Amino acid sequence: MTRNLADQVSEQLPSQHLRVLRTSGQMAAKRGHGIYLVGGVVRDLLLARPSLDIDLVVETDAREFASVLANGLGGSVLRHDRFLTSKFCLDDLDIDIVTARREIYPHPGALPIVEPNTIQEDLRRRDFTINALAIDLRPQTFGLLVDPFNGEEDLMRGLIRILHDESFIDDATRILRAIRYEQRFDFRLETETERLLLQHVPGLRTVGADRLRHELDLILKENEPEKAIVRLGSVNALQAIHPSLVGDGWVAERFREARRVTNTPSPALYYALLFYRLNQEEATHLASYLRLPRSLTRIIVDQARLRQAAPVLEEDLSNSAIYGLLKGCSPTAVLASIIVTESDQVRHKLQLYLSRLRYVKPLLDGNSLQELGVISGPQIGEMLNALLEARLDSRAHTREDEIALVHAWQATEKGVN
């Protein structure tokens, strides 16, 4: 018997989403086109999990249909001609609208060639049975589940299953997604799927850097990303990305500590912890290979610098010396070092810098120094640095204290001259 999920759709989706879905179904049906809610949102509806990522497949040109929808509802459309897709935006709602299509992979790791097709073929191109699900949105059949690969049964059994034996060959990033879903839902890989995944892990080397980084970004946005990271380490997927990249209990504990320290760690902090045990050359090479954003690469480089500074931070240092060692370091890199270090002394100094020292500034500025008779030029910068050290080391607390120091230095210089 064909399942109807109209009640779940109506109860679990916000009213604005539901209005757009029903209007989309009416507009498509009026023009004789099939239109379906697809993918993760259908899976999550069946699992009674919240999901607001709305993806539609329409059995016509998605770019033209998105324009029709925008004309009817308002909003705007962003077209992606190569993949026959559009993004429809209305207020805070973004909906990806895709032409039902078939994909052909010219060679492993390549982006697919896209051809328009039916909803059945569109579902066939997807990664796993639990994502090859659709809900009909046309008024006469609203809510009917389209499930040609028994994805609902795999959902109920807690299985991650690929749709065909060439799946990981066509797109090796599915290896990373399989593990992400397995760990997110506490599912397990179906036996043949696991065998093929292990066999094709080396195929990750054929994937473009941007796509690998995108999948890693998604993993590090999970609620407990260490689960997937450790699992990826156990199947040698991380090592396929870089031989020195490790997912183990050490990483898992640091990820958990990151949540204890910050509540909601950023993916950048997780990246810093994942890269922490790489030496500077390895970390720089991997950051370049994955084409990490400049801000994230800086964190990785700063972290290597902090590792080198750790022995010095064990020593008895003034606040100005601590500041000098850590000045300019990314706060995320400092936080990662706080999480990783086993030394109370080092942790204290890093926390002191992060919470207070990096914010300290002289009360006098360059103009103030010139008014006090300091000659414009390098001497201004030198004196501002000296005032900063004085404030860091509690030798100056007020503006008057700083002025007194400037006068004292001027007097000393006159005495020397």
C-alpha positions in Angstrom: 0.0 0.0 0.0 1.3 3.4 -1.0 2.1 5.6 2.1 0.7 9.0 2.4 2.6 11.5 4.6 0.3 14.5 4.2 -0.3 14.6 8.0 3.4 14.5 8.8 4.1 17.3 6.3 1.3 19.5 7.6 2.2 18.9 11.3 6.0 19.0 11.1 6.8 21.8 8.7 6.2 25.5 9.5 3.2 27.2 8.0 5.2 29.3 5.5 7.0 26.2 4.2 3.7 24.4 3.9 2.1 27.3 2.0 5.0 27.4 -0.5 4.9 23.6 -1.0 1.1 23.5 -1.6 1.4 26.5 -4.0 4.3 24.8 -5.8 2.2 21.7 -6.2 -0.8 23.6 -7.6 1.3 25.5 -10.1 3.1 22.4 -11.3 -0.1 20.4 -11.6 -1.8 23.2 -13.6 1.1 23.0 -16.1 1.1 19.2 -16.2 4.4 18.7 -14.4 5.2 16.4 -11.5 6.8 18.1 -8.5 8.2 16.4 -5.4 9.7 17.2 -2.0 12.9 15.1 -1.9 15.9 14.0 0.0 16.9 14.7 3.6 13.7 16.5 4.6 11.7 13.4 3.6 14.0 11.2 5.6 13.8 13.5 8.6 10.0 13.7 8.4 9.9 9.9 8.6 12.3 10.0 11.5 10.2 12.8 13.2 13.4 14.9 13.3 13.3 18.7 12.6 14.5 19.7 9.1 14.0 23.0 7.4 16.2 22.4 4.3 13.6 22.2 1.5 14.6 20.6 -1.8 12.1 20.2 -4.7 12.4 18.2 -7.9 10.2 19.2 -10.8 9.7 17.2 -14.0 10.3 20.2 -16.2 12.9 23.0 -16.4 13.5 24.0 -12.8 14.8 27.4 -13.8 11.6 28.3 -15.6 9.4 26.8 -12.9 11.3 28.8 -10.2 10.5 32.0 -12.1 6.9 31.0 -12.3 6.8 30.4 -8.6 8.5 33.8 -7.9 5.9 35.5 -10.1 3.1 33.9 -8.1 4.5 34.3 -4.6 7.1 37.1 -4.9 10.6 36.4 -3.9 13.7 36.1 -6.1 15.5 33.4 -8.1 19.1 32.5 -8.5 19.7 30.2 -11.6 22.5 27.6 -11.9 22.3 26.7 -15.6 25.0 24.0 -15.7 23.1 21.7 -13.3 19.5 22.7 -14.3 18.8 24.1 -10.8 17.6 27.3 -9.2 17.3 28.7 -5.7 14.0 30.3 -4.8 14.2 32.8 -2.0 11.2 34.3 -0.2 11.8 36.2 3.1 13.9 33.8 5.2 13.0 30.7 3.2 15.4 29.3 0.6 14.3 26.4 -1.5 16.5 24.5 -4.0 14.5 23.6 -7.1 16.0 20.9 -9.3 15.1 19.6 -12.7 14.5 15.8 -12.4 17.6 14.5 -14.0 20.0 11.7 -14.7 23.7 12.1 -14.1 26.6 10.5 -16.0 30.1 10.6 -14.5 32.8 10.8 -17.2 35.4 9.4 -14.8 35.8 8.8 -11.1 35.8 12.0 -9.1 34.5 14.1 -12.0 31.5 16.3 -11.7 28.5 14.7 -13.5 27.0 15.5 -16.9 23.3 16.3 -16.3 20.4 15.2 -18.5 16.7 15.9 -17.7 14.7 12.8 -16.8 11.9 11.4 -14.5 11.6 11.5 -10.7 12.5 7.7 -10.6 15.8 8.4 -12.5 16.4 11.4 -10.3 16.1 9.3 -7.1 18.3 6.6 -8.7 21.2 9.0 -9.0 21.2 9.7 -5.2 23.7 8.5 -2.7 21.8 6.3 -0.2 18.4 4.6 -0.1 17.4 6.7 2.9 17.9 9.8 0.8 16.2 8.4 -2.3 12.7 9.3 -1.1 10.2 11.8 -2.4 6.8 13.2 -1.5 4.3 14.1 -4.2 3.1 17.7 -3.9 0.4 17.8 -6.5 -3.0 18.5 -5.0 -4.7 15.2 -6.0 -1.8 13.1 -4.7 -0.3 15.5 -2.0 1.7 13.5 0.5 2.2 10.3 -1.4 5.6 8.7 -0.7 7.7 7.8 -3.7 10.1 5.1 -2.5 11.5 3.0 -5.3 14.5 1.6 -3.4 12.9 0.7 -0.1 14.5 3.6 1.7 11.8 3.7 4.4 12.5 0.1 5.3 16.3 0.9 5.6 15.4 3.9 7.8 13.4 1.7 10.1 16.2 -0.9 10.2 18.9 1.8 10.8 20.9 1.0 7.6 23.0 3.1 5.3 22.9 1.4 1.9 24.2 2.7 -1.4 22.0 2.4 -4.5 24.4 0.6 -6.8 27.9 -1.0 -6.7 29.5 1.9 -8.6 28.3 4.5 -6.2 31.6 5.1 -4.4 33.5 5.0 -7.7 31.2 7.6 -9.2 31.6 9.9 -6.2 34.1 9.0 -3.4 32.8 11.9 -1.2 29.9 9.5 -0.5 32.3 7.7 1.7 32.4 10.7 4.0 28.7 11.2 3.8 28.0 7.6 4.6 30.0 7.8 7.8 28.4 11.2 8.7 24.9 9.8 8.4 25.8 6.5 10.1 27.1 8.4 13.1 24.5 11.1 13.2 21.6 8.7 13.3 23.4 5.9 15.2 22.8 3.6 12.2 25.2 1.1 10.7 26.5 0.5 7.2 24.7 -2.3 5.3 27.2 -5.2 4.9 27.8 -4.9 1.1 27.9 -1.1 1.4 30.6 -1.3 4.1 32.6 -3.8 2.0 32.5 -1.5 -1.0 33.3 1.6 1.1 36.5 0.0 2.5 37.5 -1.1 -1.0 37.1 2.3 -2.5 38.6 4.5 0.3 41.6 5.3 -1.9 39.3 6.9 -4.4 39.1 9.9 -2.1 42.4 10.9 -3.7 40.5 11.5 -7.0 38.2 14.1 -5.5 38.7 17.8 -5.9 39.8 19.7 -2.8 36.8 21.9 -2.6 34.4 19.0 -2.5 36.5 17.2 0.2 36.6 20.4 2.3 32.9 20.8 1.9 32.3 17.3 3.3 34.7 17.9 6.1 32.9 21.2 6.9 29.6 19.3 7.2 31.1 16.7 9.5 32.5 19.4 11.7 29.1 21.1 12.0 27.5 17.9 13.4 26.5 18.0 17.1 29.2 15.4 18.0 31.6 15.4 15.0 34.2 13.3 16.8 32.0 10.2 16.2 32.4 10.5 12.5 36.1 11.6 12.7 37.0 8.5 14.7 35.0 6.3 12.4 36.7 7.8 9.4 40.0 7.1 11.0 39.1 3.5 11.6 38.4 3.0 7.9 41.5 4.9 6.8 39.5 7.6 5.1 41.3 10.4 6.9 44.7 8.9 6.0 43.6 8.8 2.3 43.1 12.6 2.5 46.5 13.0 4.2 48.8 10.3 5.6 49.4 12.1 8.9 45.7 12.9 9.6 44.4 10.8 12.5 41.0 10.3 14.0 41.3 8.6 17.3 40.4 8.8 21.0 42.8 11.7 21.5 40.9 13.8 18.9 37.5 12.7 20.3 38.4 13.8 23.8 39.7 17.2 22.6 36.5 17.7 20.6 34.4 16.9 23.7 36.6 19.3 25.8 36.0 22.0 23.2 32.2 21.7 23.9 32.8 21.9 27.6 34.9 25.0 27.2 32.9 26.9 24.6 29.4 25.2 24.5 29.1 25.6 20.7 32.6 25.3 19.1 33.1 26.6 15.6 34.2 24.3 12.8 37.4 26.3 12.8 38.2 25.2 16.3 37.5 21.6 15.4 39.8 21.9 12.4 42.5 23.4 14.7 42.2 20.4 17.0 42.1 17.9 14.1 45.3 19.4 12.7 47.0 19.9 16.0 49.4 17.0 15.9 50.6 17.7 12.4 54.0 19.5 12.2 54.1 22.9 10.5 55.1 21.5 7.1 52.3 18.9 7.2 49.7 21.3 8.4 50.6 24.0 5.9 50.6 21.4 3.0 47.2 20.0 4.1 45.7 23.5 4.4 46.9 24.3 0.9 45.7 21.0 -0.5 42.2 21.5 1.0 42.2 25.1 -0.1 41.2 26.2 3.3 40.1 29.9 3.6 42.9 32.3 4.5 41.5 32.9 8.0 41.5 29.1 8.8 45.0 28.6 7.3 46.2 31.4 9.6 44.7 29.5 12.6 46.6 26.4 11.5 49.9 28.3 11.1 49.5 30.1 14.4 48.8 26.9 16.1 52.2 25.5 14.9 53.8 28.7 16.2 52.1 28.1 19.6 53.4 24.6 19.8 56.9 25.9 19.4 56.3 28.5 22.1 55.0 26.1 24.7 58.3 25.3 26.4 58.9 29.1 26.8 55.5 29.5 28.3 56.4 27.1 31.1 58.9 29.7 32.3 58.3 32.5 34.8 57.3 35.3 32.4 56.1 38.9 32.8 52.8 39.8 31.3 54.6 41.8 28.6 56.7 38.8 27.7 53.6 36.6 27.4 52.0 39.3 25.2 55.1 39.4 23.0 55.1 35.7 22.5 51.4 35.5 21.6 50.8 38.9 19.9 48.9 38.5 16.7 48.0 34.8 17.2 44.4 33.9 16.2 42.2 33.6 19.3 40.9 30.3 17.9 44.5 28.9 17.8 45.1 30.1 21.4 41.8 28.4 22.5 42.9 25.2 20.8 46.2 25.3 22.6 44.3 25.8 25.9 42.3 22.7 25.2 45.3 20.6 24.2 47.9 21.6 26.8 48.5 19.4 29.8 50.5 22.1 31.6 48.6 24.2 34.1 51.3 27.0 33.8 50.9 27.2 30.0 47.1 27.0 30.2 47.1 29.9 32.7 49.2 32.1 30.5 47.2 31.3 27.4 43.9 32.1 29.3 45.4 35.3 30.6 46.3 36.4 27.1 43.0 35.4 25.7 40.8 37.0 28.4 42.8 40.1 29.2 46.3 40.8 27.8 45.3 41.0 24.2 42.9 43.8 25.0 45.4 46.1 26.8 46.2 49.4 25.0 48.0 52.5 26.1 45.7 55.4 27.0 48.0 57.8 25.2 48.2 57.8 21.4 50.6 59.3 18.9 48.9 62.7 18.9 49.1 62.8 22.7 52.8 62.0 22.6 53.5 64.8 20.1 51.6 67.2 22.3 54.0 66.1 25.1 57.0 67.0 22.9 57.9 63.6 21.5 59.3 64.0 18.0 57.3 62.5 15.2 58.8 59.4 13.6 60.1 56.0 14.9 60.3 57.3 18.4 56.5 57.5 18.6 56.1 53.8 17.9 58.9 52.9 20.3 57.3 54.9 23.1 53.8 53.5 22.5 55.3 50.0 22.8 57.1 51.0 26.0 53.8 52.4 27.4 52.0 49.2 26.4 54.6 47.1 28.3 54.2 49.4 31.3 50.5 48.9 31.4 50.8 45.1 30.9 53.3 44.9 33.8 51.2 47.2 36.0 53.8 50.0 36.0 51.1 52.3 34.7 47.4 52.3 35.5 46.1 55.8 34.6 46.7 58.4 31.9 48.7 60.4 34.5 50.9 57.4 35.1 51.7 57.2 31.4 52.4 61.0 31.1 54.8 60.7 34.1 56.6 57.9 32.4 56.9 59.9 29.2 58.4 62.8 31.1 60.8 60.5 32.9 62.0 59.0 29.6 62.4 62.5 28.1 64.4 63.6 31.1 66.6 60.6 30.8 67.2 61.3 27.1 68.1 64.9 27.9 70.5 63.7 30.6 72.2 61.3 28.2 72.5 64.0 25.5 
